C-alpha cells in the first residue's frame, strides 16, 4: 500500500465496524476512532458539549496522517451525508478517493449484539440511527459493501 488513502466505516453501532477497521489496521492502515478520542479527552463514550472538540481532533489527526503518506480509516458510524461531508471535502482537497466500507448489519442484529456487550448502546440510539440512515451515494466515494461482519 503506497501513498495516502482515506476510508471511512459506515454502519450502525455494533454492526461490526470496529472489527473490520481493526482488520484494516492489521493490514497497515492507521485507525482513527472518535470513541477513543472521546475517552482520551473526557473519559466517556459520549458527552455532547465536547463533540465539536472530538471531531476537530479527529479531522486534525486524519489530515496529519494523510499528509504524512499514511492510509487512514475513520472508525465511526457515518450514517448521514452530513457526518460524511468533512471526509468527502478532505479527500477532494487532498486529491484522494474516499473509500466507504458500508456494513449492512440489520438493526435487530445490532441490538442483539449490544445486549450481549460489556458496553451496550441503548436500543433507542440504534433505532434512531437506523431511521436516520442515508445511503452512501456521494460523488467521488467508492462504496465497498461489507456483509456478515462479526462485531462486539
Secondary structure, 3 states (H helix, E strand, C coil): CCCCEEEEEECCCCCCHHHHHHHHHHCCCEEECHHHHHHHHHCCCCCHHHHHHHHHHHHHHHHHHHHCCCEEEECCCCCCHHHHHHHHHHHHHHCCCEEEEEECCCHHHHHHHHHCCCCCCCHHHHHHHHHHCCCCCCCCEEEEEECCCCCC
